[in-house]
Amino acid sequence: MTYLGAVILTPSERGHGTHQQIGLPACGSVVAFGRPCPACGLTTSWTSFLHGELAYSFATNWFGPLLYLAFTSYAALALTGLVRRRRFNDTHPLVTKVLSTLVATLLVYGLIRFAFVSYR
């Protein structure tokens, strides 16, 4: 579904807000503060990534391509487990550490962006 949505969507020229093309509201952080939340630009980044615009994908949200590849890999492993009738062990300590590190790093990145990036 994410792949299909990103292919149908057109990356926003503002660097964020692509999700509004499917009727979702603008980011509350941008509306209230004129500053990006940690997830601002992810839809634009994923859409750009799938359209082959790698530089713009990283520019809109540095985590976009990384999270897209992580989620896609996770889905592929889960699908492989389904086909093999063997559940993917998503509770393995290594998986937990990798996902926890990704989330923590995204939050720190988001705080830095909030402090230094203005959309006004």
Residue pairs with C-beta under 8 A, 6 or more apart in sequence:
2 46
2 71
3 50
5 22
6 43
6 46
6 47
6 49
6 50
6 51
7 47
7 50
7 51
9 18
9 21
9 22
9 43
9 47
10 18
10 21
10 47
11 18
11 44
11 47
11 48
11 51
11 53
11 56
11 60
12 18
12 20
12 44
14 119
15 41
15 44
15 59
15 60
16 27
16 30
16 36
16 40
16 41
16 44
16 60
16 61
16 119
17 26
17 27
17 30
17 44
18 43
18 44
18 47
19 43
20 26
27 36
27 37
27 39
27 40
28 37
29 35
29 36
29 37
29 40
29 114
30 36
30 37
30 40
30 119
33 114
34 118
34 119
34 120
35 113
35 114
35 117
35 118
35 119
36 110
36 113
36 114
36 117
36 119
37 110
37 114
38 63
38 106
38 107
38 109
38 110
38 111
38 113
38 114
39 61
39 110
40 61
40 113
40 119
41 60
41 61
41 64
42 61
42 63
42 64
42 67
44 60
44 61
44 64
45 57
45 58
45 60
45 61
45 63
45 64
45 65
45 68
46 57
46 64
46 65
46 67
46 68
48 54
48 56
48 57
48 60
48 64
49 57
49 64
49 65
49 68
50 68
54 65
57 64
57 65
58 64
58 65
62 109
63 105
63 106
63 109
66 102
67 102
67 106
70 98
70 102
74 90
77 88
78 88
78 90
80 88
81 87
81 88
89 95
